[in-house]
Amino acid sequence: MNYSFLNVKEKLPNTRIFILLFFTLPAVSALEAQTTEALIRRGNRFYNKQEYDQSLANYEKALKKSPGNPDAHFNQGDAQYRKSDYEKAASSYDDVLQSKADENTRQSAYYNKGVAMIRQKKLEESIDAWKNALRLNPEDSEARENLVKALLEKKKQDQQEQQNKKDQKEKKKDDKKQNSDQNQDKTPKQQQSKLTKQQVEQYLKSLEQREKDVQDKMNQNKSHSLSQPEKDW
């Protein structure tokens, strides 16, 4: 099914860096975080060059150093989306939603998940994703527009499905009636043929019996005539 009617907005890439975090972490953790963010920035540079395999490699390295990093997961989903790997992209956005991402990142993840789902022709999942995006940001007009169009498409599909079920039910009913009519047409003919044969046999037997009776009567009359004594005048 063609979903090109949807207004697709891609909030890509997400390049936010939590610099304030570094001031509250020990030196070793801060260095590790900087390395993670450096890998994300490097991945973003490859992403902007449309070198998505290289960008993914850096996001994956960042996630190895900092599992659950929302920015790495988010940008990983963006690169996978660009490669048309929509299933993996949706999974990466789910990882964002399972992480400690801020509300804005979560809203963007829901939105892009809806886009990834619609590319897989998963209408109900995209509807759920855009509903969640609007719960976090009711002012997102593009999410609202996509949701409205998706809901209209869902209604159209439901109506078509109901009509198909109705047509199938009517077809089964018509087929059943047609089979019943055909059986009724055949049954009387078979019975009529059988009854006619019986009637013919009975009629022939009746004729034979009548002929025999007549013959017997004639024989009796002839015998009686021959044996009658002559009249004495």
C-alpha positions in Angstrom: 0.0 0.0 0.0 1.2 3.5 -0.8 1.7 5.7 2.2 3.3 8.6 0.2 0.3 10.8 1.4 2.0 11.2 4.8 3.9 14.3 5.5 7.2 12.8 6.7 9.5 14.9 8.9 12.9 13.6 9.8 14.4 15.1 12.9 17.9 14.1 11.9 20.6 14.1 13.2 20.5 14.8 16.9 23.8 16.4 17.8 23.1 17.6 21.3 26.0 17.0 23.8 25.5 17.0 27.6 28.5 19.1 28.5 27.2 19.9 31.9 27.4 16.3 32.8 31.2 16.3 32.7 31.4 18.7 35.6 29.6 16.4 38.0 31.5 13.1 37.1 34.9 11.8 38.3 37.8 12.4 36.0 37.9 8.9 34.6 34.1 8.9 33.9 34.4 12.4 32.3 37.1 11.2 30.0 35.0 8.2 29.0 32.0 10.4 28.4 34.2 12.7 26.2 35.3 9.8 24.2 31.8 8.6 23.8 30.7 12.1 22.7 33.7 12.3 20.3 32.6 9.1 18.7 29.1 10.5 18.3 30.4 13.7 16.7 32.6 11.7 14.4 29.6 9.5 13.4 27.6 12.7 12.8 30.3 14.0 10.4 30.1 10.7 8.4 26.4 11.0 8.5 26.4 14.5 7.0 28.6 13.1 4.2 26.0 10.4 3.7 28.5 7.8 4.6 26.1 5.9 6.8 28.1 2.7 7.3 31.0 4.7 8.8 28.6 6.8 10.9 27.0 3.6 12.2 30.4 2.1 13.1 31.1 5.1 15.3 27.7 5.1 17.0 28.2 1.4 17.8 31.6 2.2 19.3 30.1 4.9 21.3 27.4 2.5 22.6 30.1 0.0 23.6 31.7 2.7 25.7 28.4 4.1 27.0 25.6 1.5 26.7 22.2 3.1 26.7 23.5 6.5 25.5 20.3 8.1 24.1 22.1 10.3 21.5 24.0 7.3 20.2 20.9 5.3 19.9 19.0 8.1 18.3 21.6 8.9 15.7 22.0 5.2 15.1 18.3 5.0 14.3 18.7 8.0 11.9 21.5 6.3 10.0 19.6 3.0 9.8 16.6 4.9 8.5 18.7 6.5 5.8 19.9 3.1 4.7 16.2 2.1 4.4 16.6 -0.4 7.3 13.4 0.7 8.9 13.0 -2.3 11.2 16.4 -1.7 12.8 15.7 2.1 12.9 12.5 1.5 14.8 14.3 -0.7 17.2 17.0 2.0 17.8 14.3 4.5 18.6 12.8 2.1 21.1 16.2 1.9 22.7 16.1 5.7 23.1 12.7 5.4 24.7 14.1 2.8 27.1 17.0 5.1 28.1 17.1 8.1 30.3 16.5 10.5 27.4 15.0 13.9 28.0 11.5 14.7 27.0 12.4 16.4 23.7 14.6 13.5 22.6 11.8 11.0 23.6 9.3 13.0 21.6 11.6 13.0 18.5 12.1 9.3 19.0 8.4 8.6 19.0 7.9 10.8 15.9 10.7 9.1 13.9 9.5 5.7 15.1 6.2 6.5 13.5 8.0 7.4 10.3 9.9 4.1 10.3 6.8 2.1 11.0 4.8 3.7 8.2 7.7 2.8 5.9 7.1 -0.8 6.9 3.4 -0.4 6.2 2.7 -0.9 9.9 -0.2 1.6 10.2 -1.3 0.8 13.7 2.2 1.0 15.2 2.8 4.4 13.4 -0.5 5.7 14.9 0.5 4.7 18.4 4.0 6.3 18.0 2.5 9.6 16.7 0.0 9.6 19.5 2.8 9.3 22.0 4.7 12.1 20.3 1.7 14.4 20.6 1.3 13.6 24.2 4.8 14.9 24.8 4.4 17.8 22.5 0.8 18.7 21.6 2.1 21.6 19.4 3.9 19.3 16.9 1.7 20.1 13.9 3.4 17.7 11.6 2.9 14.8 14.0 -0.7 15.8 14.3 -1.1 16.0 10.5 0.5 12.6 10.0 -1.7 11.1 12.7 -4.9 12.4 11.2 -4.0 11.1 7.8 -3.0 7.7 9.2 -6.3 7.5 11.2 -8.2 8.2 8.0 -6.3 5.5 6.2 -7.0 3.2 9.1 -10.7 3.9 8.9 -10.6 3.3 5.1 -8.9 0.0 5.6 -11.4 -1.1 8.3 -14.3 -0.2 6.1 -12.7 -2.1 3.2 -12.1 -5.1 5.4 -15.7 -5.0 6.7 -17.0 -4.8 3.1 -14.8 -7.7 2.1 -16.1 -9.8 4.9 -19.7 -8.9 4.0 -19.0 -9.8 0.3 -17.5 -13.1 1.3 -20.5 -13.8 3.6 -22.9 -13.0 0.8 -20.9 -15.1 -1.7 -21.0 -18.1 0.7 -24.7 -17.6 1.1 -25.3 -17.4 -2.7 -23.1 -20.5 -3.3 -25.0 -22.4 -0.6 -28.3 -21.4 -2.1 -27.1 -22.3 -5.6 -25.9 -25.7 -4.5 -29.2 -26.3 -2.7 -31.2 -25.3 -5.9 -29.1 -27.7 -8.0 -29.7 -30.5 -5.6 -33.4 -29.9 -5.6 -33.4 -29.9 -9.4 -31.7 -33.2 -9.5 -33.7 -35.0 -6.9 -37.2 -34.8 -8.5 -35.8 -36.0 -11.8 -34.3 -39.1 -10.2 -37.4 -39.8 -8.3 -39.6 -39.2 -11.3 -37.5 -41.6 -13.4 -37.7 -44.3 -10.7 -41.5 -43.9 -10.2 -42.2 -44.0 -14.0 -40.2 -47.3 -14.3 -42.2 -48.8 -11.5 -45.5 -47.7 -13.0 -44.5 -49.2 -16.3 -43.6 -52.5 -14.7 -46.9 -52.6 -12.7 -48.9 -51.7 -15.8 -47.3 -54.4 -17.9 -47.9 -56.9 -15.1 -51.5 -55.7 -14.9 -51.9 -56.2 -18.7 -50.4 -59.6 -18.6 -52.7 -60.6 -15.8 -55.8 -59.3 -17.5 -54.8 -61.1 -20.7 -54.4 -64.3 -18.8 -57.7 -63.9 -17.1 -59.5 -63.3 -20.4 -57.7 -66.3 -21.9 -58.7 -68.5 -18.9 -62.3 -67.4 -19.2 -62.4 -68.1 -22.9 -61.0 -71.6 -22.3 -63.6 -72.2 -19.6 -66.5 -71.2 -21.9 -65.2 -73.4 -24.7 -64.9 -76.4 -22.5 -68.4 -75.8 -21.2 -69.8 -75.6 -24.7 -68.3 -78.9 -25.7 -69.5 -80.8 -22.7 -73.1 -79.6 -22.8 -75.6 -82.5 -23.6 -77.9 -82.3 -26.5 -81.4 -81.1 -25.9 -84.0 -83.8 -26.0 -86.9 -82.6 -28.2 
